[in-house]
Amino acid sequence: MLLSTDIWVAALIRRAELAGAFAVVARKGDARAGSVLVKAVNRGEGGARLFSEATRGDGERIWMQPMASTVEADLDAYIARTARIDPDVWVVEIEDREGRHFLTETVETR
C-alpha cells in the first residue's frame, strides 16, 4: 500500500527540516494521488536540480531528472509546463547548502 501524496510530501519536508534544510510545498496537488516534482536548490554552490517520480517496468518507484539544466529559470519553466498539463502535480522546493534532495527511493541521475 502506497502512502497518499500529502503524507509522503509532509514526510519529505520533515526529513529535510531535521537535516537543517528549508523545504516548502510550492504547489499543492491532489492529496491522494498527485504526482510530485522535487526542486533541490544548492545554496552553497548555486544552481538547482529537478527530480520527477517515475515507475520502472518492474514496478519500483524511482526518481529521475527530467532535464539536465541546473538553471532555476529553466526548471521553473518545466514546472509551469507540467502544471498546465497535470493540475494534480505537487511541487516541493528544498533549499540546502549542499543541494541535497532528501529522497529515500532510488534516484537515477544523468
Backbone bond lengths (Angstrom), bond angles and torsions (degrees), N, CA, C in turn:
res aa  C-N    CA-C-N  psi(-1)  N-CA   C-N-CA  omega(-1)  CA-C   N-CA-C  phi
1 M - - - 1.448 - - 1.525 109.54 -
2 L 1.311 116.94 128.15 1.448 122.21 179.18 1.523 110.53 -87.85
3 L 1.312 116.00 149.95 1.461 121.08 174.88 1.514 110.25 -71.01
4 S 1.334 116.60 151.47 1.459 118.83 172.88 1.527 107.74 -68.24
5 T 1.300 116.80 154.92 1.462 121.55 -174.13 1.521 112.11 -60.54
6 D 1.320 118.31 -41.00 1.461 119.79 -178.08 1.528 112.21 -62.81
7 I 1.322 117.82 -38.21 1.466 120.96 177.92 1.526 110.30 -70.50
8 W 1.338 117.05 -41.71 1.464 120.61 179.02 1.530 110.74 -61.45
9 V 1.338 116.69 -44.20 1.469 121.25 179.43 1.529 110.49 -63.09
10 A 1.317 117.48 -43.34 1.468 120.48 178.74 1.522 111.07 -59.97
11 A 1.334 117.65 -39.97 1.463 121.49 178.52 1.527 111.23 -65.87
12 L 1.327 117.71 -40.98 1.471 121.31 177.69 1.522 110.38 -61.63
13 I 1.312 117.02 -45.36 1.465 121.11 179.97 1.526 110.01 -63.19
14 R 1.299 117.30 -41.76 1.467 121.26 179.32 1.528 110.77 -62.91
15 R 1.347 117.78 -43.73 1.473 121.23 177.41 1.526 110.52 -57.89
16 A 1.318 116.31 -44.88 1.469 120.50 -179.01 1.525 110.78 -64.38
17 E 1.322 116.68 -45.21 1.465 120.01 -178.74 1.528 111.76 -64.88
18 L 1.326 117.62 -39.17 1.462 120.57 178.38 1.525 111.80 -62.95
19 A 1.324 117.00 -27.33 1.470 121.64 179.62 1.529 112.27 -90.63
20 G 1.343 117.47 3.78 1.460 120.58 176.75 1.512 115.70 93.45
21 A 1.319 117.98 7.74 1.464 121.43 178.34 1.531 109.62 -93.19
22 F 1.311 115.87 167.90 1.455 121.94 174.49 1.518 107.46 -108.40
23 A 1.326 116.54 128.48 1.468 120.17 -179.59 1.518 109.40 -135.12
24 V 1.328 115.18 144.61 1.456 120.50 -177.46 1.530 109.53 -148.47
25 V 1.322 115.07 150.30 1.460 120.10 171.45 1.525 106.24 -81.83
26 A 1.322 116.33 109.46 1.462 120.96 -179.95 1.524 111.50 -83.19
27 R 1.336 116.01 -23.63 1.469 121.44 177.88 1.514 107.80 -151.83
28 K 1.320 114.85 126.55 1.460 120.55 -179.54 1.515 109.74 -98.16
29 G 1.326 115.51 128.75 1.460 121.30 179.79 1.514 111.14 -111.23
30 D 1.308 116.51 -154.54 1.455 121.99 179.73 1.528 109.99 -65.02
31 A 1.328 116.27 127.01 1.465 121.62 -174.31 1.518 113.51 -65.89
32 R 1.296 117.42 -28.20 1.460 119.59 -174.45 1.526 113.40 -95.21
33 A 1.315 117.25 -40.01 1.466 118.16 -171.14 1.521 114.22 -141.17
34 G 1.322 118.58 21.83 1.461 119.82 178.86 1.518 111.39 -70.86
35 S 1.320 116.46 147.38 1.465 119.97 174.64 1.529 108.23 -78.05
36 V 1.337 116.91 167.08 1.461 121.20 -174.23 1.521 110.64 -130.41
37 L 1.325 115.54 137.37 1.458 123.37 168.14 1.525 106.78 -114.15
38 V 1.325 117.12 136.55 1.464 121.76 178.41 1.519 108.17 -119.45
39 K 1.326 115.61 120.29 1.464 120.88 176.33 1.527 107.53 -103.82
40 A 1.333 115.72 116.64 1.461 122.08 179.80 1.526 108.46 -103.51
41 V 1.326 115.33 113.38 1.459 121.70 -177.46 1.522 108.82 -99.40
42 N 1.323 115.96 127.38 1.457 122.12 -179.79 1.524 108.46 -94.28
43 R 1.326 116.90 101.86 1.461 121.18 -179.12 1.524 112.08 -78.27
44 G 1.309 118.00 -17.38 1.457 121.18 179.26 1.520 112.60 -75.84
45 E 1.326 116.08 -50.58 1.463 121.40 -176.22 1.519 112.83 -106.38
46 G 1.315 117.81 -11.03 1.456 121.24 -175.79 1.518 110.40 87.99
47 G 1.303 115.64 164.31 1.457 120.53 -179.88 1.518 111.89 88.67
48 A 1.303 114.89 175.22 1.463 120.87 -178.11 1.524 108.74 -154.98
49 R 1.325 114.44 163.76 1.466 120.91 174.66 1.522 107.75 -132.54
50 L 1.319 115.20 149.27 1.455 120.95 178.94 1.515 108.96 -116.10
51 F 1.333 115.71 136.79 1.460 121.79 179.43 1.522 109.23 -123.87
52 S 1.314 115.30 138.44 1.456 122.66 -179.70 1.524 107.96 -125.13
53 E 1.325 116.42 139.34 1.462 118.42 178.91 1.518 110.11 -78.81
54 A 1.307 114.30 149.20 1.466 121.24 179.31 1.524 107.62 -150.73
55 T 1.317 115.45 165.83 1.458 120.88 176.50 1.514 108.15 -122.17
56 R 1.324 115.80 125.59 1.457 120.44 177.84 1.523 109.79 -73.50
57 G 1.308 116.72 168.47 1.460 122.48 179.55 1.522 113.92 -58.63
58 D 1.346 116.19 -28.27 1.464 119.66 179.08 1.525 112.58 -84.66
59 G 1.345 116.77 2.73 1.461 121.02 177.32 1.519 114.42 92.40
60 E 1.340 117.75 -4.50 1.459 120.50 -179.61 1.533 110.30 -73.11
61 R 1.325 115.54 135.37 1.476 121.07 176.27 1.520 107.72 -81.22
62 I 1.314 116.01 127.69 1.464 122.04 179.78 1.525 108.94 -131.56
63 W 1.305 114.92 171.41 1.462 122.14 174.61 1.518 107.69 -122.85
64 M 1.319 116.17 141.22 1.461 121.37 -179.50 1.527 108.84 -137.51
65 Q 1.309 115.37 161.34 1.457 120.02 175.45 1.528 107.67 -93.83
66 P 1.335 118.04 113.10 1.459 119.83 -177.26 1.529 113.76 -72.60
67 M 1.331 116.82 -15.73 1.466 120.33 175.61 1.522 109.20 -148.19
68 A 1.308 115.38 151.98 1.463 121.04 -174.09 1.526 113.44 -83.75
69 S 1.312 118.02 -16.62 1.460 121.24 -175.86 1.525 111.83 -62.71
70 T 1.334 115.55 145.79 1.460 121.33 173.43 1.523 111.38 -112.90
71 V 1.328 116.24 10.37 1.464 122.43 178.71 1.532 108.18 -84.92
72 E 1.337 116.66 124.03 1.460 119.94 -175.66 1.521 113.11 -58.13
73 A 1.310 117.84 -38.18 1.470 120.53 -179.55 1.527 111.17 -62.00
74 D 1.323 117.09 -38.78 1.472 120.90 177.08 1.528 110.72 -64.88
75 L 1.327 115.77 -43.85 1.460 120.18 179.85 1.525 111.02 -64.94
76 D 1.334 116.50 -40.62 1.465 120.48 178.89 1.528 111.23 -64.45
77 A 1.329 117.31 -36.71 1.467 120.74 176.94 1.526 110.27 -65.53
78 Y 1.334 117.61 -40.23 1.462 121.56 177.23 1.524 110.00 -62.93
79 I 1.318 116.37 -43.61 1.469 121.29 179.09 1.519 110.19 -61.07
80 A 1.327 117.84 -43.93 1.473 121.45 179.75 1.529 111.12 -62.36
81 R 1.332 116.87 -42.48 1.473 120.08 177.77 1.527 110.94 -63.27
82 T 1.313 116.21 -42.81 1.466 120.61 179.54 1.525 110.89 -63.10
83 A 1.325 117.46 -41.65 1.472 121.12 -179.49 1.528 111.61 -65.68
84 R 1.322 117.09 -32.10 1.477 119.61 176.59 1.520 110.88 -67.95
85 I 1.326 116.54 -36.58 1.467 121.36 -179.33 1.530 111.17 -80.12
86 D 1.323 116.48 -39.62 1.467 122.00 -176.33 1.527 110.16 -124.30
87 P 1.331 118.26 93.32 1.468 120.24 -177.57 1.530 113.49 -68.26
88 D 1.332 118.76 -9.73 1.461 121.89 179.91 1.524 113.76 -91.45
89 V 1.343 117.70 0.94 1.459 121.17 -175.25 1.537 111.44 -72.22
90 W 1.330 114.68 141.89 1.460 122.60 173.16 1.520 107.69 -100.08
91 V 1.333 117.12 149.28 1.460 121.93 173.52 1.531 107.33 -129.36
92 V 1.322 115.70 121.79 1.456 121.98 176.63 1.520 106.87 -111.16
93 E 1.327 116.69 127.69 1.455 120.82 177.89 1.521 108.40 -111.48
94 I 1.331 115.05 126.97 1.460 121.41 -178.97 1.522 108.21 -119.49
95 E 1.333 115.79 124.97 1.462 121.23 175.99 1.513 107.62 -108.39
96 D 1.341 114.91 124.97 1.453 120.59 -175.49 1.523 109.01 -145.02
97 R 1.313 117.55 144.97 1.477 120.89 179.24 1.516 112.64 -63.35
98 E 1.337 116.75 -24.82 1.461 121.31 -179.07 1.524 112.64 -105.29
99 G 1.318 117.85 -3.82 1.457 121.26 179.74 1.516 114.18 75.03
100 R 1.346 117.98 22.51 1.459 121.51 -178.65 1.531 110.91 -69.53
101 H 1.335 115.73 149.12 1.465 120.77 -178.74 1.524 113.02 -101.62
102 F 1.311 118.57 -20.98 1.465 125.41 177.33 1.528 114.18 65.23
103 L 1.309 117.31 18.28 1.463 121.30 175.23 1.518 108.50 -78.59
104 T 1.327 117.23 138.26 1.462 120.47 -178.98 1.525 111.94 -99.82
105 E 1.313 117.50 -17.44 1.455 121.28 177.71 1.530 109.54 -78.20
106 T 1.315 116.72 171.96 1.463 121.81 178.47 1.533 110.21 -60.97
107 V 1.345 115.29 133.64 1.468 121.49 178.53 1.517 107.83 -118.85
108 E 1.328 116.00 120.11 1.465 120.72 177.41 1.511 107.92 -101.07
109 T 1.331 116.78 117.80 1.462 121.58 -178.43 1.508 110.39 -106.08
110 R 1.298 114.16 160.25 1.461 121.52 -179.79 1.488 111.01 -77.47
